[in-house]
Amino acid sequence: MPKRLYVGNLTDKVTEKDLKALFEKYGPVYSVEIMRDDQTGELRGFAFVEMDAENANDAKKGLDGLEFQGMHLKVNKARMRRGPNITGGRPKGRKKHSW
């Protein structure tokens, strides 16, 4: 079963090809998705890499903290994104007043 990894602290020059080559040392990579700003298209400094669970665990152990293109990578299991209403509460941020 595929496992998705969060890869943070990336430079603005990293490519999908760079990350794929780095993670393939631990096994086949199913996908690489570098996140970009919707407005500017600039890299946001993190990506997601998908590979099988066993290889993903090995990659996490081997690559977390590794210096890559001048930055120390942060590699973790990707977590589901939580939206403001998942728990049924109101969105975080400024309070809405009724007056």
Backbone as JSON Lines, residues from 0, in Angstrom:
{"i":0,"aa":"M","n":[0.84,-1.18,0.0],"ca":[0.0,0.0,0.0],"c":[0.89,1.25,0.0]}
{"i":1,"aa":"P","n":[0.63,2.22,-0.85],"ca":[1.47,3.42,-0.93],"c":[1.37,4.27,0.33]}
{"i":2,"aa":"K","n":[2.47,4.93,0.64],"ca":[2.53,5.83,1.78],"c":[3.02,7.18,1.27]}
{"i":3,"aa":"R","n":[2.41,8.22,1.77],"ca":[2.73,9.58,1.34],"c":[3.6,10.24,2.41]}
{"i":4,"aa":"L","n":[4.73,10.81,1.97],"ca":[5.65,11.49,2.86],"c":[5.64,12.99,2.59]}
{"i":5,"aa":"Y","n":[5.72,13.76,3.67],"ca":[5.9,15.21,3.58],"c":[7.4,15.46,3.57]}
{"i":6,"aa":"V","n":[7.87,16.3,2.64],"ca":[9.28,16.66,2.56],"c":[9.35,18.17,2.64]}
{"i":7,"aa":"G","n":[9.93,18.67,3.72],"ca":[9.97,20.11,3.94],"c":[11.39,20.66,3.94]}
{"i":8,"aa":"N","n":[11.46,21.98,3.98],"ca":[12.71,22.75,3.98],"c":[13.46,22.59,2.66]}
{"i":9,"aa":"L","n":[12.72,22.7,1.57],"ca":[13.31,22.58,0.23],"c":[13.72,23.94,-0.3]}
{"i":10,"aa":"T","n":[14.73,23.94,-1.15],"ca":[15.15,25.18,-1.8],"c":[14.17,25.53,-2.91]}
{"i":11,"aa":"D","n":[14.28,26.75,-3.39],"ca":[13.38,27.18,-4.47],"c":[13.87,26.71,-5.84]}
{"i":12,"aa":"K","n":[14.95,25.95,-5.87],"ca":[15.49,25.45,-7.14],"c":[15.28,23.94,-7.32]}
{"i":13,"aa":"V","n":[14.71,23.28,-6.33],"ca":[14.52,21.82,-6.39],"c":[13.48,21.47,-7.47]}
{"i":14,"aa":"T","n":[13.68,20.32,-8.09],"ca":[12.73,19.84,-9.11],"c":[12.18,18.48,-8.69]}
{"i":15,"aa":"E","n":[11.11,18.08,-9.36],"ca":[10.54,16.76,-9.12],"c":[11.57,15.68,-9.44]}
{"i":16,"aa":"K","n":[12.34,15.91,-10.49],"ca":[13.37,14.96,-10.9],"c":[14.42,14.79,-9.8]}
{"i":17,"aa":"D","n":[14.84,15.91,-9.17],"ca":[15.82,15.86,-8.07],"c":[15.3,15.0,-6.92]}
{"i":18,"aa":"L","n":[14.06,15.26,-6.51],"ca":[13.49,14.54,-5.38],"c":[13.27,13.07,-5.7]}
{"i":19,"aa":"K","n":[12.82,12.8,-6.91],"ca":[12.6,11.41,-7.31],"c":[13.92,10.64,-7.26]}
{"i":20,"aa":"A","n":[14.98,11.22,-7.77],"ca":[16.29,10.56,-7.75],"c":[16.77,10.32,-6.32]}
{"i":21,"aa":"L","n":[16.54,11.28,-5.44],"ca":[16.95,11.14,-4.05],"c":[16.19,10.01,-3.35]}
{"i":22,"aa":"F","n":[14.88,9.97,-3.52],"ca":[14.05,8.98,-2.84],"c":[14.15,7.6,-3.48]}
{"i":23,"aa":"E","n":[14.49,7.51,-4.76],"ca":[14.6,6.22,-5.43],"c":[15.74,5.36,-4.88]}
{"i":24,"aa":"K","n":[16.64,5.97,-4.11],"ca":[17.69,5.2,-3.46],"c":[17.1,4.22,-2.45]}
{"i":25,"aa":"Y","n":[15.86,4.47,-2.03],"ca":[15.19,3.64,-1.04],"c":[14.1,2.75,-1.64]}
{"i":26,"aa":"G","n":[13.81,2.92,-2.91],"ca":[12.81,2.09,-3.58],"c":[12.05,2.89,-4.62]}
{"i":27,"aa":"P","n":[11.15,2.22,-5.34],"ca":[10.39,2.9,-6.39],"c":[9.53,4.04,-5.84]}
{"i":28,"aa":"V","n":[9.53,5.13,-6.57],"ca":[8.74,6.31,-6.21],"c":[7.53,6.35,-7.14]}
{"i":29,"aa":"Y","n":[6.32,6.42,-6.54],"ca":[5.1,6.46,-7.34],"c":[4.79,7.87,-7.83]}
{"i":30,"aa":"S","n":[5.03,8.86,-6.98],"ca":[4.76,10.23,-7.41],"c":[5.54,11.22,-6.56]}
{"i":31,"aa":"V","n":[5.8,12.38,-7.15],"ca":[6.43,13.52,-6.47],"c":[5.6,14.74,-6.82]}
{"i":32,"aa":"E","n":[5.19,15.49,-5.81],"ca":[4.4,16.7,-6.04],"c":[4.99,17.84,-5.23]}
{"i":33,"aa":"I","n":[5.63,18.77,-5.91],"ca":[6.18,19.96,-5.26],"c":[5.09,21.01,-5.22]}
{"i":34,"aa":"M","n":[4.85,21.54,-4.04],"ca":[3.76,22.49,-3.87],"c":[4.2,23.9,-4.29]}
{"i":35,"aa":"R","n":[3.29,24.58,-4.99],"ca":[3.54,25.92,-5.5],"c":[2.45,26.87,-5.03]}
{"i":36,"aa":"D","n":[2.81,28.14,-4.94],"ca":[1.85,29.17,-4.59],"c":[0.87,29.32,-5.73]}
{"i":37,"aa":"D","n":[-0.42,29.36,-5.42],"ca":[-1.45,29.46,-6.46],"c":[-1.37,30.76,-7.24]}
{"i":38,"aa":"Q","n":[-1.01,31.83,-6.57],"ca":[-0.99,33.15,-7.2],"c":[0.27,33.38,-8.05]}
{"i":39,"aa":"T","n":[1.45,33.06,-7.46],"ca":[2.71,33.4,-8.11],"c":[3.37,32.24,-8.84]}
{"i":40,"aa":"G","n":[3.01,31.02,-8.46],"ca":[3.65,29.85,-9.06],"c":[5.0,29.52,-8.42]}
{"i":41,"aa":"E","n":[5.41,30.3,-7.43],"ca":[6.7,30.05,-6.77],"c":[6.59,28.83,-5.86]}
{"i":42,"aa":"L","n":[7.72,28.15,-5.67],"ca":[7.74,26.98,-4.8],"c":[7.46,27.41,-3.36]}
{"i":43,"aa":"R","n":[6.73,26.56,-2.63],"ca":[6.36,26.87,-1.25],"c":[7.31,26.24,-0.24]}
{"i":44,"aa":"G","n":[8.31,25.49,-0.7],"ca":[9.32,24.94,0.21],"c":[9.02,23.55,0.73]}
{"i":45,"aa":"F","n":[7.97,22.92,0.21],"ca":[7.69,21.55,0.62],"c":[7.08,20.77,-0.53]}
{"i":46,"aa":"A","n":[7.1,19.44,-0.36],"ca":[6.6,18.55,-1.4],"c":[6.04,17.29,-0.75]}
{"i":47,"aa":"F","n":[5.4,16.47,-1.56],"ca":[4.91,15.17,-1.12],"c":[5.48,14.11,-2.05]}
{"i":48,"aa":"V","n":[5.97,13.03,-1.46],"ca":[6.52,11.9,-2.21],"c":[5.73,10.68,-1.81]}
{"i":49,"aa":"E","n":[5.33,9.88,-2.8],"ca":[4.56,8.68,-2.53],"c":[5.35,7.45,-2.96]}
{"i":50,"aa":"M","n":[5.47,6.5,-2.04],"ca":[6.17,5.24,-2.31],"c":[5.57,4.17,-1.41]}
{"i":51,"aa":"D","n":[5.97,2.89,-1.6],"ca":[5.35,1.86,-0.75],"c":[5.79,2.04,0.7]}
{"i":52,"aa":"A","n":[4.99,1.52,1.62],"ca":[5.13,1.81,3.05],"c":[6.51,1.43,3.61]}
{"i":53,"aa":"E","n":[6.99,0.25,3.29],"ca":[8.27,-0.19,3.85],"c":[9.42,0.71,3.36]}
{"i":54,"aa":"N","n":[9.44,1.0,2.07],"ca":[10.48,1.86,1.52],"c":[10.34,3.29,2.04]}
{"i":55,"aa":"A","n":[9.1,3.73,2.24],"ca":[8.87,5.08,2.75],"c":[9.43,5.22,4.16]}
{"i":56,"aa":"N","n":[9.26,4.2,4.99],"ca":[9.81,4.24,6.34],"c":[11.33,4.31,6.31]}
{"i":57,"aa":"D","n":[11.95,3.53,5.42],"ca":[13.41,3.57,5.28],"c":[13.88,4.93,4.78]}
{"i":58,"aa":"A","n":[13.15,5.49,3.82],"ca":[13.51,6.81,3.28],"c":[13.39,7.87,4.35]}
{"i":59,"aa":"K","n":[12.34,7.81,5.16],"ca":[12.15,8.78,6.23],"c":[13.33,8.74,7.2]}
{"i":60,"aa":"K","n":[13.71,7.54,7.61],"ca":[14.83,7.39,8.55],"c":[16.14,7.87,7.93]}
{"i":61,"aa":"G","n":[16.34,7.56,6.65],"ca":[17.6,7.9,6.01],"c":[17.73,9.35,5.55]}
{"i":62,"aa":"L","n":[16.6,10.0,5.26],"ca":[16.68,11.33,4.67],"c":[16.3,12.48,5.61]}
{"i":63,"aa":"D","n":[15.6,12.19,6.7],"ca":[15.23,13.26,7.63],"c":[16.49,13.86,8.23]}
{"i":64,"aa":"G","n":[16.67,15.15,8.04],"ca":[17.85,15.86,8.54],"c":[19.02,15.9,7.58]}
{"i":65,"aa":"L","n":[18.93,15.17,6.47],"ca":[20.01,15.14,5.49],"c":[20.15,16.5,4.81]}
{"i":66,"aa":"E","n":[21.38,16.93,4.59],"ca":[21.6,18.17,3.85],"c":[21.43,17.88,2.37]}
{"i":67,"aa":"F","n":[20.53,18.64,1.73],"ca":[20.22,18.46,0.31],"c":[20.1,19.84,-0.31]}
{"i":68,"aa":"Q","n":[20.96,20.12,-1.27],"ca":[21.0,21.42,-1.95],"c":[21.13,22.57,-0.94]}
{"i":69,"aa":"G","n":[21.94,22.35,0.09],"ca":[22.23,23.39,1.06],"c":[21.22,23.54,2.18]}
{"i":70,"aa":"M","n":[20.19,22.7,2.22],"ca":[19.17,22.77,3.27],"c":[19.05,21.4,3.94]}
{"i":71,"aa":"H","n":[18.68,21.39,5.22],"ca":[18.46,20.14,5.95],"c":[17.0,19.73,5.78]}
{"i":72,"aa":"L","n":[16.79,18.59,5.11],"ca":[15.44,18.12,4.83],"c":[14.69,17.75,6.1]}
{"i":73,"aa":"K","n":[13.4,17.94,6.06],"ca":[12.48,17.49,7.1],"c":[11.55,16.49,6.42]}
{"i":74,"aa":"V","n":[11.62,15.22,6.8],"ca":[10.81,14.18,6.17],"c":[9.94,13.52,7.24]}
{"i":75,"aa":"N","n":[8.64,13.57,7.03],"ca":[7.66,12.98,7.95],"c":[6.56,12.28,7.17]}
{"i":76,"aa":"K","n":[5.81,11.46,7.88],"ca":[4.6,10.89,7.3],"c":[3.63,12.06,7.06]}
{"i":77,"aa":"A","n":[3.07,12.12,5.88],"ca":[2.12,13.19,5.55],"c":[0.85,12.99,6.35]}
{"i":78,"aa":"R","n":[0.31,14.09,6.85],"ca":[-0.94,14.04,7.6],"c":[-2.06,14.6,6.75]}
{"i":79,"aa":"M","n":[-3.27,14.14,7.04],"ca":[-4.41,14.69,6.33],"c":[-4.55,16.17,6.67]}
{"i":80,"aa":"R","n":[-4.87,16.93,5.69],"ca":[-5.07,18.35,5.9],"c":[-6.39,18.56,6.63]}
{"i":81,"aa":"R","n":[-6.34,19.37,7.68],"ca":[-7.55,19.63,8.45],"c":[-8.14,20.96,8.02]}
{"i":82,"aa":"G","n":[-9.38,20.9,7.6],"ca":[-10.09,22.12,7.25],"c":[-10.71,22.74,8.49]}
{"i":83,"aa":"P","n":[-11.24,23.93,8.37],"ca":[-11.76,24.62,9.54],"c":[-12.99,23.97,10.16]}
{"i":84,"aa":"N","n":[-13.76,23.21,9.4],"ca":[-15.01,22.67,9.94],"c":[-15.0,21.16,10.12]}
{"i":85,"aa":"I","n":[-13.83,20.54,10.14],"ca":[-13.78,19.09,10.31],"c":[-14.32,18.68,11.67]}
{"i":86,"aa":"T","n":[-14.06,19.46,12.71],"ca":[-14.54,19.11,14.04],"c":[-15.91,19.7,14.32]}
{"i":87,"aa":"G","n":[-16.45,20.43,13.4],"ca":[-17.77,21.02,13.59],"c":[-17.72,22.4,14.22]}
{"i":88,"aa":"G","n":[-16.54,22.85,14.6],"ca":[-16.41,24.17,15.22],"c":[-16.32,25.24,14.16]}
{"i":89,"aa":"R","n":[-16.29,26.47,14.63],"ca":[-16.16,27.56,13.65],"c":[-14.7,27.7,13.26]}
{"i":90,"aa":"P","n":[-14.42,28.25,12.1],"ca":[-13.04,28.41,11.65],"c":[-12.24,29.27,12.61]}
{"i":91,"aa":"K","n":[-10.95,28.96,12.71],"ca":[-10.07,29.75,13.56],"c":[-9.81,31.1,12.9]}
{"i":92,"aa":"G","n":[-9.44,32.04,13.7],"ca":[-9.15,33.37,13.17],"c":[-9.86,34.42,13.99]}
{"i":93,"aa":"R","n":[-10.16,35.51,13.37],"ca":[-10.81,36.61,14.09],"c":[-12.21,36.21,14.53]}
{"i":94,"aa":"K","n":[-12.57,36.69,15.72],"ca":[-13.91,36.4,16.23],"c":[-14.94,37.22,15.5]}
{"i":95,"aa":"K","n":[-16.07,36.63,15.26],"ca":[-17.19,37.33,14.62],"c":[-18.09,37.85,15.73]}
{"i":96,"aa":"H","n":[-18.35,39.11,15.72],"ca":[-19.23,39.7,16.72],"c":[-20.61,39.91,16.12]}
{"i":97,"aa":"S","n":[-21.6,39.83,16.97],"ca":[-22.97,39.96,16.48],"c":[-23.45,41.4,16.43]}
{"i":98,"aa":"W","n":[-22.65,42.37,16.92],"ca":[-23.14,43.74,16.9],"c":[-22.87,44.44,15.63]}
